[in-house]
């Protein structure tokens, strides 16, 4: 069966053979001290061609047999080092929201220093490549005005030459592969460039696959309307939190929030407004929780919060704060609707109230319905009952 070459890989017969061995020592070619690492002079063109075919087969197998991005990128990393031998090389990925490149992979000296470095699109060689989507070969960075020297300041390295290739899927640039100090006196071998472009194509396919897998996974665990986690995922997270809390002797609490008379919103303003209201409240719940907390849409107009490492007493304080937030906010104010509503909230705690998932869900739900079946607009806790309103909230409700 014929082995298919990736896009843009020129057949070996149309490319010049590998460079001939040179007798010039590393010390004699000071501008290019890393050139001797680039290729074993004893490797013939046939052996090199066989090696390249093996690379493509290995990458193709990795792409088709695994959806793990790490596995494919690791293979690409190894092959860049094996065939091109740069001093340092890196894979920068595009953060679309911030329009910045960040270092996903960095190999070589001072690679750890790049961990927190970000480069704006259009800034430096990599930023220019991400913006234009074009290959750039810079044999001497001191003569290129696009060169961004602050990365060298961070890494304490000297960048003399750069080869940068866009990682593109269709017409979208996903990132940049950048090779440092691998351009020899005769330039960068066109055969090496073709190999590098082929490897960037494999990286693009792997990244796009990973994005699709992530999106599919999010669709299975998130609610479309609010972007909160859904009830199915809540069961998994609750099981995980019970296991973790048992192992480390932690407390945690779970809270049910039901919006009072929400049907009136749909009847008065329509279901589209109702959906936007749920999304805005869901966003407010996320904003007013800690990073370690979980927010779920349980169904209809019900929300659930899971508060790790939170005692019952602290959960009551959180519930009161969220109760006040929901009842005092004018929702969809930007649309001129200024909708006001109140919540009924019930909560239970592990292990104080129950040590099982079913028990905790039942008790928190029961506490919430205790509120709904009386006056609504209150907070109740399992094995305590309806809690008295705080003074300011009580005065507003009475007024």
C-alpha positions as CSV (number, residue, x, y, z in Angstrom):
1,X,0.0,0.0,0.0
2,X,1.4,3.4,-1.0
3,X,2.3,5.8,1.9
4,X,0.6,9.1,1.4
5,X,2.6,12.2,2.2
6,X,1.1,15.1,4.1
7,X,0.2,18.3,2.2
8,X,3.1,20.4,1.0
9,X,5.8,17.7,1.4
10,X,7.8,17.9,-1.8
11,X,9.0,14.4,-3.0
12,X,12.7,13.9,-2.2
13,X,13.7,13.7,-5.8
14,X,12.9,17.4,-6.2
15,X,14.9,18.5,-3.2
16,X,18.7,18.9,-3.0
17,X,20.5,16.3,-1.0
18,X,21.8,16.8,2.5
19,X,24.7,19.1,3.1
20,X,28.1,17.6,2.6
21,X,30.3,17.2,5.6
22,X,32.4,20.3,6.3
23,X,35.8,20.4,7.8
24,X,35.2,23.8,9.4
25,X,35.1,23.6,13.2
26,X,32.3,24.9,15.3
27,X,34.7,27.6,16.7
28,X,35.4,28.9,13.2
29,X,31.8,29.6,12.3
30,X,31.0,31.8,15.3
31,X,27.7,33.2,13.9
32,X,26.3,29.7,13.6
33,X,27.7,27.6,16.5
34,X,24.8,25.2,16.5
35,X,25.1,24.1,12.8
36,X,27.1,21.0,13.6
37,X,24.1,19.6,15.6
38,X,21.7,19.9,12.7
39,X,22.3,16.7,10.9
40,X,24.6,13.6,11.0
41,X,26.8,14.1,7.9
42,X,27.0,10.3,7.5
43,X,23.3,9.9,6.9
44,X,22.6,9.3,3.2
45,X,19.7,10.7,1.3
46,X,18.0,7.3,1.0
47,X,18.3,6.7,4.8
48,X,17.0,10.2,5.4
49,X,14.0,9.7,3.1
50,X,13.2,6.4,4.8
51,X,13.4,8.2,8.1
52,X,11.0,10.9,7.0
53,X,8.5,8.4,5.7
54,X,8.7,6.6,9.1
55,X,8.0,10.0,10.8
56,X,4.9,10.5,8.7
57,X,3.7,7.0,9.4
58,X,4.3,7.4,13.1
59,X,2.4,10.7,13.2
60,X,-0.4,9.4,11.1
61,X,-0.8,6.4,13.4
62,X,-0.8,8.7,16.5
63,X,-3.5,10.9,14.9
64,X,-5.7,8.0,14.0
65,X,-5.2,5.8,17.1
66,X,-5.4,8.4,19.8
67,X,-7.3,11.6,20.6
68,X,-4.7,12.6,23.1
69,X,-3.1,15.8,22.0
70,X,0.0,15.3,24.3
71,X,0.9,12.1,22.5
72,X,1.0,13.7,19.0
73,X,2.8,16.8,20.1
74,X,5.4,14.7,22.0
75,X,6.1,12.8,18.7
76,X,6.4,16.1,16.8
77,X,8.7,17.4,19.5
78,X,11.0,14.4,19.2
79,X,11.1,14.5,15.4
80,X,12.0,18.2,15.2
81,X,14.9,17.6,17.6
82,X,16.0,14.4,15.7
83,X,15.9,15.9,12.2
84,X,16.4,19.6,12.6
85,X,18.5,19.9,15.8
86,X,17.9,23.5,16.8
87,X,19.4,25.0,19.9
88,X,15.9,25.7,21.2
89,X,12.4,25.3,19.7
90,X,8.9,26.0,20.8
91,X,5.3,25.6,20.0
92,X,3.3,28.7,20.7
93,X,-0.5,28.5,20.7
94,X,-3.0,31.3,20.1
95,X,-5.2,32.6,22.9
96,X,-8.0,33.9,20.6
97,X,-9.8,35.8,23.4
98,X,-6.7,37.8,24.4
99,X,-5.0,37.7,20.9
100,X,-1.8,36.5,22.5
101,X,0.6,33.6,21.9
102,X,1.7,31.5,24.8
103,X,4.3,28.7,25.0
104,X,2.6,25.4,25.0
105,X,5.9,23.5,24.5
106,X,9.4,24.7,24.8
107,X,12.5,22.5,24.4
108,X,16.1,23.5,25.1
109,X,18.0,25.7,27.5
110,X,16.0,28.1,29.6
111,X,12.7,26.5,28.4
112,X,11.2,26.8,31.9
113,X,11.7,30.6,31.8
114,X,9.2,30.7,28.9
115,X,6.4,29.2,30.9
116,X,4.7,32.5,31.7
117,X,5.8,34.5,28.7
118,X,3.1,35.8,26.4
119,X,3.5,37.5,23.0
120,X,0.9,39.7,21.4
121,X,-0.2,38.9,17.9
122,X,1.8,41.1,15.6
123,X,4.7,41.4,18.1
124,X,8.1,39.9,17.3
125,X,8.7,37.2,14.7
126,X,6.2,34.7,16.1
127,X,3.5,37.3,16.5
128,X,4.1,38.5,12.9
129,X,3.8,34.9,11.6
130,X,0.6,34.4,13.6
131,X,-0.8,37.6,12.2
132,X,0.2,37.0,8.5
133,X,0.1,33.2,8.4
134,X,3.4,33.1,6.5
135,X,6.7,31.3,7.0
136,X,9.6,33.5,8.1
137,X,13.3,32.7,8.0
138,X,15.5,35.2,9.8
139,X,19.2,34.3,9.4
140,X,20.3,37.3,11.5
141,X,18.0,38.7,14.1
142,X,20.1,41.8,14.6
143,X,19.1,43.0,11.1
144,X,15.4,42.3,11.4
145,X,13.3,45.0,13.0
146,X,10.5,42.5,13.8
147,X,12.7,40.7,16.4
148,X,11.4,41.0,19.9
149,X,14.4,41.0,22.3
150,X,12.5,40.8,25.6
151,X,12.2,37.0,25.4
152,X,16.0,36.8,25.3
153,X,16.1,39.1,28.4
154,X,13.7,36.7,30.1
155,X,15.6,33.5,29.2
156,X,19.2,34.9,29.3
157,X,19.8,33.3,25.9
158,X,21.1,34.8,22.6
159,X,18.8,34.3,19.6
160,X,20.9,34.7,16.4
161,X,18.5,33.2,13.9
162,X,14.9,32.1,13.7
163,X,12.7,29.9,11.6
164,X,9.0,30.4,12.3
165,X,6.2,28.4,10.6
166,X,2.5,29.0,11.2
167,X,0.4,26.1,12.5
168,X,-2.7,26.5,10.3
169,X,-5.9,24.5,10.0
170,X,-7.6,25.6,6.7
171,X,-7.3,29.4,6.9
172,X,-7.1,29.7,10.7
173,X,-3.8,30.1,12.4
174,X,-3.7,28.1,15.6
175,X,-0.2,28.9,16.6
176,X,3.5,29.0,15.5
177,X,6.4,26.6,15.6
178,X,9.6,28.5,16.2
179,X,13.2,27.1,15.8
180,X,16.0,29.1,17.3
181,X,19.6,29.1,16.0
182,X,19.4,26.5,13.3
183,X,20.1,28.6,10.1
184,X,23.5,27.7,8.7
185,X,25.8,29.8,6.5
186,X,24.0,28.6,3.4
187,X,20.6,29.3,4.7
188,X,17.9,26.9,5.9
189,X,17.7,23.8,3.8
190,X,14.5,23.8,1.7
191,X,14.1,20.1,2.5
192,X,14.2,20.9,6.2
193,X,11.6,23.6,5.6
194,X,9.3,21.2,3.8
195,X,9.6,18.7,6.7
196,X,9.0,21.5,9.2
197,X,5.8,22.6,7.3
198,X,4.6,19.0,7.2
199,X,5.1,18.6,11.0
200,X,3.2,21.9,11.5
201,X,0.3,20.4,9.5
202,X,0.3,17.4,11.7
203,X,0.3,19.7,14.8
204,X,-2.6,21.6,13.3
205,X,-4.7,18.5,12.8
206,X,-3.9,17.3,16.3
207,X,-4.9,20.7,17.8
208,X,-8.1,20.9,15.8
209,X,-9.0,17.3,16.8
210,X,-8.4,18.2,20.5
211,X,-10.6,21.3,20.2
212,X,-13.4,19.2,18.7
213,X,-13.1,16.6,21.5
214,X,-13.1,19.3,24.1
215,X,-16.2,20.9,22.6
216,X,-18.0,17.5,22.4
217,X,-17.1,16.8,26.0
218,X,-18.4,20.3,27.0
219,X,-21.7,19.6,25.3
220,X,-22.1,16.4,27.3
221,X,-21.5,18.1,30.7
222,X,-22.8,21.7,30.2
223,X,-26.2,23.3,29.9
224,X,-26.7,25.1,26.6
225,X,-28.7,28.0,28.1
226,X,-26.6,29.0,31.0
227,X,-23.2,27.4,30.2
228,X,-23.2,25.9,33.8
229,X,-22.6,22.2,34.4
230,X,-25.7,20.1,33.9
231,X,-27.4,17.6,36.3
232,X,-25.6,14.6,34.7
233,X,-22.2,16.1,35.5
234,X,-23.4,17.1,39.0
235,X,-23.7,13.4,39.9
236,X,-20.1,12.7,38.9
237,X,-18.7,15.8,40.7
238,X,-20.7,14.9,43.9
239,X,-19.3,11.4,43.9
240,X,-15.8,12.8,43.5
241,X,-16.3,15.3,46.3
242,X,-17.6,12.6,48.7
243,X,-14.6,10.4,48.0
244,X,-12.2,13.3,48.4
245,X,-13.8,14.5,51.6
246,X,-13.9,11.0,53.1
247,X,-10.2,10.6,52.3
248,X,-9.0,13.9,53.7
249,X,-11.6,14.4,56.4
250,X,-13.1,17.5,54.7
251,X,-16.6,19.1,55.0
252,X,-18.6,20.3,52.0
253,X,-22.1,21.7,51.4
254,X,-24.6,21.5,48.7
255,X,-27.3,24.2,48.0
256,X,-30.5,24.1,45.9
257,X,-31.8,27.5,44.5
258,X,-35.2,27.7,43.0
259,X,-36.5,31.0,41.5
260,X,-39.9,31.9,42.9
261,X,-42.8,32.4,40.4
262,X,-40.4,32.2,37.4
263,X,-43.3,31.0,35.2
264,X,-44.7,34.6,35.4
265,X,-41.6,35.8,33.7
266,X,-42.2,33.4,30.8
267,X,-45.9,34.3,30.6
268,X,-45.2,38.0,30.7
269,X,-42.1,38.4,28.6
270,X,-41.8,35.1,26.7
271,X,-39.5,32.1,26.8
272,X,-36.6,33.8,25.1
273,X,-36.4,36.5,27.8
274,X,-36.8,33.7,30.4
275,X,-33.8,31.9,28.9
276,X,-31.7,35.1,28.9
277,X,-32.7,35.7,32.5
278,X,-31.6,32.2,33.5
279,X,-28.3,32.8,31.7
280,X,-27.7,36.1,33.5
281,X,-28.5,34.6,36.9
282,X,-26.2,31.6,36.2
283,X,-23.4,34.0,35.3
284,X,-24.0,35.9,38.5
285,X,-23.8,32.7,40.6
286,X,-20.5,31.8,39.0
287,X,-19.1,35.3,39.5
288,X,-20.0,35.3,43.2
289,X,-18.6,31.9,43.9
290,X,-15.0,30.8,44.5
291,X,-12.9,29.2,41.8
292,X,-13.2,25.8,43.6
293,X,-17.0,25.9,43.8
294,X,-19.2,24.2,41.2
295,X,-22.5,25.7,39.8
296,X,-25.0,23.5,38.0
297,X,-28.4,24.1,36.3
298,X,-30.5,21.3,37.8
299,X,-33.4,21.8,35.4
300,X,-36.1,24.4,34.7
301,X,-35.5,27.3,37.1
302,X,-33.4,25.4,39.6
303,X,-29.7,25.8,40.3
304,X,-27.4,23.8,42.5
305,X,-24.1,24.9,44.1
306,X,-21.5,22.5,45.5
307,X,-19.1,24.2,47.9
308,X,-16.0,22.1,48.7
309,X,-14.3,22.4,52.1
310,X,-17.3,24.5,53.4
311,X,-18.9,23.8,56.7
312,X,-22.7,24.1,57.2
313,X,-22.3,27.4,59.1
314,X,-20.2,28.9,56.3
315,X,-22.6,27.6,53.7
316,X,-25.5,29.4,55.5
317,X,-23.6,32.6,55.1
318,X,-23.1,32.0,51.4
319,X,-26.8,31.1,51.0
320,X,-27.9,34.4,52.7
321,X,-25.5,36.4,50.5
322,X,-26.8,34.8,47.3
323,X,-30.4,35.2,48.5
324,X,-29.8,38.9,49.0
325,X,-28.0,39.2,45.6
326,X,-30.8,37.6,43.6
327,X,-33.7,39.4,45.3
328,X,-32.0,42.9,45.2
329,X,-30.8,42.8,41.6
330,X,-32.7,44.2,38.7
331,X,-32.2,41.6,36.1
332,X,-31.9,42.2,32.3
333,X,-31.4,45.9,33.1
334,X,-29.4,46.4,29.9
335,X,-32.5,45.4,28.0
336,X,-34.7,47.8,29.9
337,X,-36.7,45.0,31.6
338,X,-35.5,45.5,35.2
339,X,-37.0,42.2,36.3
340,X,-37.2,41.5,40.1
341,X,-37.6,38.1,41.6
342,X,-36.8,36.1,44.8
343,X,-35.2,32.7,45.4
344,X,-36.1,29.8,47.7
345,X,-32.9,28.2,48.9
346,X,-32.2,24.9,50.8
347,X,-28.9,23.4,51.8
348,X,-27.3,20.4,53.4
349,X,-23.8,19.6,54.5
350,X,-21.4,16.6,54.5
351,X,-20.9,14.8,56.9
352,X,-23.1,16.7,59.3
353,X,-26.4,15.9,57.6
354,X,-25.6,12.9,55.4
355,X,-22.6,10.9,54.1
356,X,-24.3,9.7,50.9
357,X,-25.0,11.4,47.6
358,X,-28.7,10.5,47.7
359,X,-29.0,11.6,51.3
360,X,-27.5,15.0,50.6
361,X,-29.5,15.7,47.5
362,X,-32.7,14.6,49.3
363,X,-32.1,16.8,52.3
364,X,-31.1,19.9,50.4
365,X,-34.1,19.5,48.0
366,X,-36.4,18.9,51.0
367,X,-35.1,22.1,52.7
368,X,-35.7,24.1,49.6
369,X,-39.3,22.8,49.3
370,X,-39.9,23.6,52.9
371,X,-39.3,27.3,51.9
372,X,-41.4,27.0,48.7
373,X,-44.4,25.5,50.6
374,X,-44.4,28.3,53.2
375,X,-43.7,31.9,52.3
376,X,-40.9,31.4,49.7
377,X,-38.1,34.0,49.5
378,X,-36.1,32.4,52.4
379,X,-33.2,30.1,53.2
380,X,-33.6,26.8,55.0
381,X,-31.0,24.3,56.2
382,X,-31.4,20.5,56.7
383,X,-32.2,19.6,60.3
384,X,-32.5,23.3,61.2
385,X,-35.5,24.5,59.2
386,X,-36.2,28.0,57.8
387,X,-33.7,30.5,58.9
388,X,-34.6,34.0,60.1
389,X,-34.1,36.8,57.5
390,X,-31.3,39.2,58.1
391,X,-32.6,42.6,59.4
392,X,-32.0,44.6,56.2
393,X,-33.7,42.0,54.0
394,X,-36.6,41.5,56.4
395,X,-37.2,45.3,56.4
396,X,-37.2,45.4,52.6
397,X,-39.6,42.5,52.4
398,X,-41.9,44.1,54.9
399,X,-41.8,47.4,53.1
